[in-house]
Amino acid sequence: MQEVVDRLLHFEPIQYIFGHTLWGGLDLKLTPATLTPRPETAELVELVNQSFNRQPSNRQWNVLDVGTGSGCIAIAIKKAHPEWQVTGIDISAEAIEIAKENARRNNVEVDFQVADIFSDECEAFYTSLHTPYTLIISNPPYIRESEKVSMKPNVLNFEPSTALFVSDTDPLKFYRRIAELLSCTPYTSHHTPKYLFFEINEAFPQELAAMLEQLGYTDIQISNDIYGKPRIIQGRMA
């Protein structure tokens, strides 16, 4: 007990102290290689589920979670839609190992892979797909470096910075890259609509909406989180 108290007094997240957390009905192993899943991310998953639960034509969907971390999004999506083929990718090999273990802990099969979306290999893979992803969902790094000054030490000192922060000079770089990859993948013979869902920085909803529109997305919607802040953006590439 004293060890736990000492670690808490040094602002270490309790999820890392105990090595797991309960989130969205899942029991997830966590380490400093993975972000602690937030309530806002659970809202993102819930919005996806609400959007597609009643559509009869989605049984063979291929879903991609970019920047999967602990695998929380991909696993939650697979739990809700066991008929979907779900893939999760992350640049961190250590995070992918945690995600694989979390899939086993929660009795689902998700294809987790190490991948860098900015690599030429990754771009070649997406542009060569014969069956494109129907849905891409992502909670990418979106906190600007300049926002660190207002953040607490439990985040700054313990959680993986590569999963949190992006430069002030190009804060939309991950969104742009992911949206471009989805927009350039080929259509299936049935011209399946392709959907995009992002968790976003509350400072840039309109900029993101304009970017998606410029790339050819339609039905763009921005949703607020439980605190009333713009937190999720979605679009459709038909």
Secondary structure by P-SEA (a helix, b strand, c coil): caaaaaaaaaccccccccccccccccccccccccccccaaaaaaaaaaaaaccccccccbbbbbbcccccaaaaaaaaaaccccbbbbbbccaaaaaaaaaaaaaaccccbbbbbbcccaaaaaaaaaccccccbbbbbccccccccccccccccccccccccccccccccaaaaaaaaaaaaaccccccccbbbbbbbcccccaaaaaaaaaaaccccbbbbbcccccccbbbbbcc
